[in-house]
Amino acid sequence: MSSMFAGRPIPTSGLHSLTGFSLKKLVSWGDSLKVDQPQLDAQHQAIFEIALEIVDLWHKRGDLDQLKAAADKLSKVLEAHFRFEEQELADLGYTKLAEHRAEHAAILAELRMIRDRLAKMAPGTVQTEPGFLVLSFVLGVTVGHLNHSDVDYCGLQRAAIDA
């Protein structure tokens, strides 16, 4: 007998609990994530949009080749964004730049491993494992890195703009 919450069965695993929700409801781009630098904000928003595209492919069990293409697109966008952001932070004299660069490098390394793993998979539809693999990464980038590490430099960014 399964437990119920709000008239629905309580999911028995984290995997199933994510499948019932839209990422748009869980994570949305908004003013709280902005760093008040138009180029960085536009880049961050683009990252969120790719994240939503990936989650949509997973939810709809889209084509695995589409997921691979979205992961490739995310890689290109993140690489360009990280280069731009690191230069901006260097220009600001951000004291945690080395730590931030290391975080960027770790993110890109993880994405390379995911893309390599996806490349080895046979064509077909996005099943639970590859979709969840990419979804977990995307949540780490959007909710984790952007919402934690990037928001950390907001004060410095705003002070530079006001100066």
KABELVEN-V572748 format. One record per residue. N is the residue number from 0. OMEGA is omega as a letter, one per 20 degrees, with the letter a starting at -180 (* if undefined). D_FIRST is the distance of its C-alpha to the first C-alpha in whole Angstrom. Layout:
<<N OMEGA D_FIRST> <N OMEGA D_FIRST>>
This chain:
<<0 a 0> <1 r 4> <2 a 7> <3 r 9> <4 a 13> <5 r 16> <6 r 14> <7 r 13> <8 r 10> <9 r 11> <10 a 12> <11 r 12> <12 r 16> <13 a 19> <14 a 20> <15 a 17> <16 r 18> <17 a 21> <18 a 21> <19 a 20> <20 r 23> <21 r 27> <22 r 29> <23 r 31> <24 a 29> <25 a 28> <26 r 32> <27 r 35> <28 r 39> <29 a 40> <30 a 43> <31 a 41> <32 a 42> <33 r 45> <34 r 48> <35 r 51> <36 a 52> <37 a 52> <38 r 52> <39 r 50> <40 r 47> <41 r 48> <42 r 47> <43 r 44> <44 r 43> <45 r 43> <46 r 41> <47 a 38> <48 r 39> <49 r 39> <50 r 36> <51 r 34> <52 a 36> <53 r 34> <54 r 31> <55 r 31> <56 r 32> <57 a 29> <58 a 27> <59 a 29> <60 a 29> <61 a 33> <62 a 35> <63 r 35> <64 r 39> <65 r 38> <66 r 36> <67 r 39> <68 r 42> <69 r 40> <70 r 39> <71 r 43> <72 r 44> <73 r 42> <74 a 44> <75 a 47> <76 a 46> <77 r 45> <78 r 48> <79 a 50> <80 a 49> <81 r 49> <82 a 52> <83 a 53> <84 a 51> <85 r 53> <86 r 56> <87 a 56> <88 r 54> <89 r 57> <90 r 60> <91 a 58> <92 a 59> <93 a 55> <94 a 55> <95 a 51> <96 a 52> <97 r 52> <98 a 48> <99 r 48> <100 r 49> <101 r 47> <102 r 44> <103 a 45> <104 r 46> <105 r 43> <106 a 41> <107 r 43> <108 r 43> <109 r 39> <110 r 40> <111 r 42> <112 r 40> <113 a 37> <114 r 40> <115 r 41> <116 r 37> <117 a 37> <118 a 40> <119 a 40> <120 r 37> <121 r 37> <122 r 38> <123 r 35> <124 r 32> <125 r 30> <126 a 27> <127 a 25> <128 a 27> <129 r 30> <130 a 29> <131 r 27> <132 a 30> <133 r 32> <134 r 30> <135 r 30> <136 a 33> <137 r 34> <138 r 32> <139 r 34> <140 a 37> <141 a 36> <142 a 34> <143 a 35> <144 a 39> <145 a 40> <146 a 39> <147 a 40> <148 a 43> <149 r 44> <150 r 44> <151 a 46> <152 a 49> <153 a 49> <154 r 51> <155 r 54> <156 a 54> <157 r 54> <158 r 57> <159 r 59> <160 a 58> <161 a 60> <162 * 63>>
